[in-house]
Amino acid sequence: MFENLTEKFNRTFKRLRGQGKLSEKNIKDALREVRLALLEADVNYKVAKQFVAALAERAAGSEVMESLTPGQQVVKIVRDSLTELMGSEATPLELTGRTPLPLMLVGLQGSGKTTTAGKLALHLKELNRKPCLVPADVYRPAAIDQLVVLGNQLEVPVFPSTTQMDPVEIGTSALGFASQQGCDVLILDTAGRLHIDSELMNELERLKAKLDPREILLVADAMTGQDAVQVAEAFNQTLDLTGIILSKMDGDARGGAALSMRTVTGKPIKFCGIGEKLDALEAFHPERMASRILGMGDVLSLIEKAEKTFDATQAQELQEKLLKDTFTLEDFRDQLQQIKRMGSLEQILGMLPGMGKMKQLGHLQPDEQELVRTEAIINSMTPEERRKHTIINASRRKRIAKGSGTSVQEVNKLLKNYTQMRKMLQELSKGGKGGMRLPRGGMPLPF
């Protein structure tokens, strides 16, 4: 996500930081590079032009020219400007009013509407709401089946649509169904097309007129860049969108759609999809996204992910095990599994300040398969070996390596890392070495 843009911005800012004092030429050259970086990231031409013009005005001020750290001041200005470009602050769903509240998901075919409907249902459940899924795409039978499967996984009611029903009839009937089921939010998965046409828009307009939805959310494929922006513009002109959900953000190394949407449509990006799993939906925070783009990390989002993934009771039990020196390889494996539930290593490390830069320099290349191999090695041990690693002698190491499809060297490396980590965490939990303590409900990382 934004990998190309981050790399180009970092190169530009590195040159600026190397200057003791900035001249007008330094700033002009830097802004030219920023503009080129934005255009290469597939940002809308008009948006890029306006953005750089606003930057030039700010950067020409005395606060930059007379600053003791002019390079850092320019970085701050770019960060603030990026935040404003994407909407300044997060915009949550509007969930007030008479229930069940209808939410309409619209977009082109293949943008990820149906999967996003499931992700949104899970998000609402986490907010203690009771969502109901409504398949209103009667042209693609698989869409109805897919939503039924997602509903079963999430234990969320799904309105029993059929391909013979009219979408407006589905919407109105679903309101009564949702009330019977005790649901307070209706998530309507509407039909898409390969391109925008009058038939599609007429249908969506009829649905809007009949249901008066609280939110009309466009699901746009971030990987299509400029096309996604044009689609958003067209849907907004007809339906007056209330917000945008950018899907497939994890596959978009450019980020042009995310940086253009707000300016072109005037509507906020409310969520972004960052993976295929149902929990891979993040609230869109412009200030955090600006920090990620500039390689400053996103610690707040990382903490939120950790809080959702790690159980406070388990964390307390873990702390007690560390204090009593009873932290086993089974505990080690459990920690790995929890880390994996937070997302890929690349996503997690990308949220830590400075990690993106280390990756670009080749100092950090996260290997997802190493986690898989580590888990396989631990699973190949007997329960006794997991609980008491000191009994694992040479012959046992050979057997474990064979059973896990790895080498003795990899088994040795795992045991060494485990003992080192165990010692380090024990020091932290006791408040040793600098008085640090493992945070309450904390997240000890097993690597």
N, C-alpha and C positions, 0 to 999 in steps of 0.2 A: 504494500500500500504506500503510494507516494515515493517509492524507492528512487526513481529517476530524478524527481524534483528535489528530494532531500540531498542527493549527491551533488547536484549542480549548485544548489544554494550554499552548501558547505564549502565548496571550492571558492565561490565568490566571497563569502564572509571571511574565509581564511586569509585571503589577500588583503581585505580591508583591515583585519585585526593586526596585520603586520605593519600598518602605517601608523606612525606616531601622531601625525596630524593629517586630516583629510582635506584634499583640495576639491574644487568643483569638478575637475576632470576625473578624480578617483570615484566620486559619487556618480557622475554621468556614466562612466564605464560599468560600474556595478549595476546600475539600474538597467542598462542595456542588456547585461547578462541575465538579470532577473526576468526581463521581458521575454528574452529568447527562451529561457527555461520554462516559463509559463506557456508559451506557444507550443513548445515541444511536448509539454504535458497535456496538450490538446485542450487547453483553456480557450474559451470563446475569445475571438480577436478583440471585440469591443470591451469585454471585461478586463482583458490583459492591459489594454491601452489605458482604461480608466484607472486601474489599480496602480500602474507605474506612474501615471500623472500625479495621483494623490501622494505616492511615496516621494516623488521628486520635490513636491511642495513641503512635505514634512522634513525631509532630509536636508533641505536647504536652510533650515532654521538654525538659530544660534546655538540651540541645545546640542546639536551635533558638531558643528564647526568648532565650538569652544570647549567641548567635552574633553576630559582627561582620557576617556576611553571611547573615542568616536566610533570605532568599529562595532563595539558592543551596543552603542546607542542606535546604530543603523539596524542591527539585528532586532533590537526591541521594537523599533518602528515597523519593521517588516512583520514581526509577530503580531503586533497590535492590528496592523492593516489586514493581515490574513484572517484574523479573528473577526473583524468587522465584515470582511468580504463574505464569510460563511454564516454570518448571522449574529455575531456578538455573544449570544448565550443560548443554551439548550432550550428547546420548546417542547414541553411534554404534551401528551395526548390530552385533548379536551374531553373530559369524562363527566361533565356535569349535565343535569337535565333529566327529563323523564326517561325512565328505563322501560324496556331494554333499549339502550343507545345504539343506533345503527352506525357502523363504520364501514365505508366502502373502499375496497382496494381496486384500483384501476391500473391499466398498463397494457403494453403490447404482449403478444404471445411470446413466451420464452423468457420473460423478464424475471420470473421467479415469484409470481403472485401467490400461487397456491402454497408453496413452501413458506413464504412470508406470512401467510394467514395463520399457519401453524405456529410459527415463531412468535407472532403477535399474541396468539392465544396463551402461550406459555408466559409471556411477559405480563399479560393481564392477570393471570393466576398468581404470579409473584406479587402483584399489587393487591391481592385478596379480592379481585373481581371474579365474576362467574361468566366467562365468555361462551358463546354458542357459534359454531362454524356453519356458514351457509354456502353451499356450492351453487352459484348462480351462472356457471358457465355450462350451458346446455349443448354447446357445439362440440365440446371435447369430452366424451364420456369418461376418459381416464382422469379428468380433473375432479369429477365427482368421487370416483373410487379413491383417488389419492387423498382427498380431504377426509373421507371416511376413515382411512387408515391412520392419518394424522390424529384425528379425533379420538380414535381408540388408544393410540399411544399416549395421548395427553389426558385421557379420561375426561374429555370435553364433549358435550352433546353436539351432534351434527344433524342439521335439518335434512329429512329424507327427500332430496330433490330427484327428479327424473328428467331425461332428455326431452320428454314430451311436454314439459311445463314451460310456460312463458317466464322469463327472468323476473318481470315485475310481480307476477303471481307468486313466484318463489319468495321474493322479498317480503311481500305483505303477509303471506302465510307463515313465514319464519318468525315474524314478530309475536304471533300468538303462541307458536311452538316454544319459543324462547321463554315466554312468560310462564308457560306450564312447567318448564324444566327448572324454573327458578333462576334463570340467567339474567344478567343485567347489561350485557354488551353483546351486540350482534356483529360478527365479522363476515362481511359479504365478499366472497371471492368471485369477481365478475369475469366475463369473457374477454379475451384479447384477440387481436388480429396480428398478422405479420406486418401490417402497416395501418396507419390511421385511415378510416373511411367513414362516410356519412352514416352507414348502417350501424356501425359500432357506436358512434357518438350519439345517435338518436336513442339507442337502447339505454345507454348510460344516463342520458338526460331524462328519460322516462323514469328510470329507477330513482334518480335524484329527486324528481318532482313528487313521486309517490312516498318515498321513505323519509325525506328531509334529513339526510345523514348528518351526524355531529361532526364527522371527519370524512373527507374525501382524500385518500392518500394515494399518490401515484407511486407505483413500484417501478423503478427505472434501473436498468442494467448499467452499472457504473463503467463496465468494460467497453461500452459503445461510445464513450466520450462525447464528442460533439453531437452525435445522433441522439443521445439521451437528453441533451439540453433542448434540442429541437422538438423532441417528443413531449417533453415537459411543457414547453411553450404552447404547443397545440392543445394538449389536454387542459391546461390552465385557462386558455381562452374560452373553451366550451363549458367546462365544469366549475371553474373557479375553485381550484384545489385548496385544501387547507394545509397540506404538507406533502413531503416527499420522503420515500424510503429508498435509499440506494442499495440495491442488491449486488452481490459479487464484488464487494469492495476489496476483499482479500486477494482477488486476482487482477486488480487494477494497479499497475506499477506507476501509472502516470498521474491520475487524480484530477484530470480536467473537468469531469462532470461535477465532482464535489465542490470545486472552486468556482464553477460558473452558475450552478443552479439557482442560488439565492438571488444573485443580481439579475439574471434573465427573467425569472418568474416572480420574484418578490415574495416567494413562499419558502418557509423554513424546511431544512432537511431535519426530519425528526428521528430517524433511525438509519443505521447502516448494517447490512448483512455481511458478516465476516467469515462465513463458512457454511457448510451444508447441514450441520447439526441444528436441532431445534433451539438450542440455547445460544446459537451464534448470531445474536441480534443485539447490537449495542445502541444505546441512546447517543445521538450525535451531539457532541459538545464542541462548538467551534474553537474555544480557547485551547482545549486539549488537543484537537486535531492540528491546530497551528503549531503547537509545541512539537508534535510528532513530525510534521513536515520539516521543521527546522532542526531535527535530530536531538531535541531536548527531552525526549521521552514523554511518558504520560503516566506518572506514578499514581495519580488519583484513580484512573481506570483500573490499574493493576490491583490496587487495594480493594476496589469494589469487586473485581473478579475473585480475589482471594476470599473475601468475606462471604461471597455466595457459594464458593466451592468448599471451604474448610469449616467444619463443624466446631463450634466453640468448646463443646464438651470433649470432643476427641482431642482438641488442642491442649486442653487442661490435663487430660490423661497422659498425653505425650510428654508434657512438661514434667509430670510426676515420674514417668519412666526414666527421663533423662536425669533427674535428681537422684533416683535410686540406682542408676546405671543398669537399667533393664531394657534399654532400647534395642530391639532385635532386628534381624534382617526382614522379618515379616512386617514390622513397623516401617522399615525402610521401603519395602515394596508398596505398602499402603500409601506412603507419601508420594511415591512416583506416580501411582494411579491418580491421586488427587491433582498432582501437577498437570497430568495429561488432560484432565477434565477442564482445566482452565484454558486450553487451546494449545496451538503448536508452540514449540520452543521459540521459534522465530518471532511469533506474535508477542510472547511474554517478554523476551529480551528487547524487542523493539520499543517496549514501554519504559525501559530503564534508560535514564539520561546517559548519553555517551556511548551506548552499546551499538547504535547504528553506525557511528563513526568507526568503532573498532572492527565492525563487520566489513565496512568498505576497505579498511586497511589490510584485511585478510587475517586479522588477529582472532577473529571469532566467527566460526562457521558451525552453527548448531547442527548436530546430527541426531535427527529424530530416531533413527534406527538404533542408536546407542541405548536409548530408553527401552526399546523393544528387547534388545539383547540382554540388558540388565535384568529385566523382568523374567525373561526365559531362564536365565542362570539361577535366579532365586527360586523359581518354580520347580527347577530340577533338583533342588535340595530336599532332603527329608525334613519333616517338621522339627526334629531334634536339632538338625544342622542349622536351621533358620533361627532357632531359639538360642543356640550355643555355638557361635561361629568358630570358637577356639578348637573344636574337635575336628575341623575340616583339614585333614592331613593331605599328603601328596596323592594317595590313591583315591581319596574321595574327590579331590579336585579334578582328576582325570575322568571319573565317572560323571561328575556334574557337567564338565565341558562336553562330553560325548552326548549326554542327555539333552543339553540345550542347543546343540549344534554350534557351539563356540569353541574357543581354544582355551588351554590351561592358562595362557598369559592373560586372557580376558577375565577369567575367574579370579586370578591373582590381583588384577587391577581393581576389580569390583570390591574384593575383600579389603584391599588397602584403602580405597576411597571411603568405604564404610567405616573402618576403624578411625580414620582421620576425621571424618565428619562427626562421628559419635563423640570424639574427644572435644572437638570445637564446640558442638552444641551443648555439651555438658558444662564447659567453661561459661558459655553465654547464660545458661539457665541458672548457674550459681551466682551470676553477677561478677564473674572474675574478669581479669584482663581488661581494665578500663572501665569496670563497673557496668558493663552492658548486661541487659537481661533479655531473655526471650519474651517478646510481647505477648500480653494476654490475648488468647485466641489467635496467636501468631502463626506464621507459616514457615517452618524450617524447610529449606530447600535441600533435597538430597543429592546435590552435586556442587 
